Amino acid sequence: MRAMAYEEVLAERIRDLVSHEGGVTEKRMFGGLAFLVDGNMAVAASGRGGLMVRVDPEESEALLATSPSATRMVMGGREMEGWLRVESSDVETGDELERWVRTGVGFARTLPPRG
């Protein structure tokens, strides 16, 4: 059995939530599957499981308080400002996944489109 780079079921659930959105594309990144809005990453099924969510850096603290497993994203030993990780266990319900996807897509829409 081959190892999955990311949770394919989670990626499909995200895809279902963003399929009606305009300007959404998918791209394999960082061992996961990212969903981009007008070229800006919004949310991803992480290669380490769970979600990577792009958020307004000003709202990070408040968002961290809403999820038992949400943490700041760390890459290369550095905290990534405006990025959160959410464990799979916290997005098992459709409502929770939808909330995080909506957060990521909403913030990505505030950014200038990337070519």
C-alpha positions as CSV (number, residue, x, y, z in Angstrom):
1,M,0.0,0.0,0.0
2,R,1.4,3.4,-1.0
3,A,1.6,6.2,1.6
4,M,-0.7,9.1,0.9
5,A,1.0,12.5,0.8
6,Y,-2.1,14.0,2.2
7,E,-5.6,12.9,3.3
8,E,-7.4,12.4,0.0
9,V,-10.8,12.3,1.7
10,L,-10.1,15.6,3.4
11,A,-9.0,17.1,0.1
12,E,-12.2,15.9,-1.5
13,R,-14.3,17.5,1.3
14,I,-12.4,20.8,0.8
15,R,-13.0,20.5,-3.0
16,D,-16.7,20.1,-2.4
17,L,-16.8,23.3,-0.3
18,V,-14.9,25.4,-2.8
19,S,-16.2,24.0,-6.1
20,H,-18.8,26.9,-6.4
21,E,-16.1,29.6,-5.8
22,G,-14.7,31.4,-8.7
23,G,-11.0,31.6,-9.3
24,V,-10.1,28.5,-7.3
25,T,-7.3,26.2,-8.5
26,E,-5.6,23.2,-7.0
27,K,-1.8,22.7,-6.7
28,R,0.3,20.1,-5.1
29,M,2.5,21.9,-2.6
30,F,4.6,21.0,0.5
31,G,3.5,17.3,0.2
32,G,-0.2,18.4,0.3
33,L,-2.9,19.7,-1.9
34,A,-3.4,23.4,-1.8
35,F,-6.5,25.3,-2.9
36,L,-5.7,28.7,-4.3
37,V,-8.0,31.7,-4.8
38,D,-6.8,33.9,-7.7
39,G,-3.3,32.5,-7.2
40,N,-3.2,32.9,-3.4
41,M,-3.1,29.9,-1.2
42,A,-6.2,29.7,1.0
43,V,-6.3,26.3,2.5
44,A,-4.6,22.9,2.0
45,A,-4.9,19.3,2.9
46,S,-1.5,19.1,4.6
47,G,1.0,16.4,3.8
48,R,1.3,15.9,7.6
49,G,-2.5,15.5,8.0
50,G,-5.1,18.1,8.8
51,L,-5.3,21.5,7.4
52,M,-3.1,24.5,6.6
53,V,-5.2,27.6,6.7
54,R,-4.2,31.1,5.6
55,V,-5.6,33.7,7.9
56,D,-5.4,37.4,8.6
57,P,-2.4,37.7,10.9
58,E,-4.4,40.2,13.0
59,E,-7.0,37.5,13.7
60,S,-4.6,34.6,14.5
61,E,-4.9,34.8,18.3
62,A,-8.7,34.8,18.2
63,L,-8.8,31.9,15.7
64,L,-6.3,29.9,17.8
65,A,-8.7,30.1,20.7
66,T,-11.6,28.6,18.7
67,S,-10.0,25.2,18.1
68,P,-8.4,22.8,20.5
69,S,-5.7,21.7,18.0
70,A,-5.1,24.9,16.0
71,T,-1.4,26.0,16.2
72,R,0.7,28.5,14.3
73,M,2.3,26.9,11.2
74,V,6.0,26.3,11.6
75,M,8.2,25.8,8.5
76,G,12.0,25.5,8.7
77,G,11.9,26.1,12.4
78,R,10.1,29.5,12.0
79,E,6.5,30.4,12.8
80,M,4.7,31.5,9.7
81,E,2.8,34.7,10.3
82,G,-0.8,34.3,9.0
83,W,-0.8,30.5,8.7
84,L,-2.4,28.0,11.1
85,R,-2.4,24.2,11.3
86,V,-5.6,22.4,12.3
87,E,-5.6,18.7,13.1
88,S,-7.9,16.4,11.3
89,S,-9.8,15.5,14.5
90,D,-11.0,19.2,14.6
91,V,-12.5,19.1,11.1
92,E,-14.3,15.8,11.2
93,T,-17.6,17.7,11.3
94,G,-18.7,19.5,8.2
95,D,-19.4,22.7,10.1
96,E,-15.9,22.9,11.5
97,L,-14.3,22.2,8.1
98,E,-16.5,24.7,6.4
99,R,-15.6,27.3,9.0
100,W,-11.9,26.9,8.4
101,V,-12.2,26.7,4.6
102,R,-14.4,29.8,4.6
103,T,-11.8,31.6,6.8
104,G,-9.0,30.7,4.4
105,V,-10.9,31.5,1.2
106,G,-12.2,34.8,2.7
107,F,-8.7,36.0,3.6
108,A,-7.2,34.9,0.3
109,R,-9.9,37.0,-1.5
110,T,-8.6,40.1,0.3
111,L,-5.2,39.7,-1.3
112,P,-4.2,41.0,-4.8
113,P,-4.5,38.3,-7.5
114,R,-1.3,36.6,-8.4
115,G,-0.6,35.7,-12.0
